């Protein structure tokens, strides 16, 4: 599992740990943990954190 740093519009940086991937879901960008046997985000993935996409300045793999 990886970690990501999310830089928000208000210059706050959030660290999201224990996730494998992220994707946009409507107005949100959501970070997911997936099972080790699966390589894709699907209905078995666990949502870990979500942020408003409009508030995100940058996402970096940590």
Buried (B, 14 or more C-beta within 10 A) or exposed (E): EEEBEBBBEEEEEBEBEEBBBBEEEEEBBBBBBBEEEEEEBEEEBEEBBBBEEEBBEEBEEE
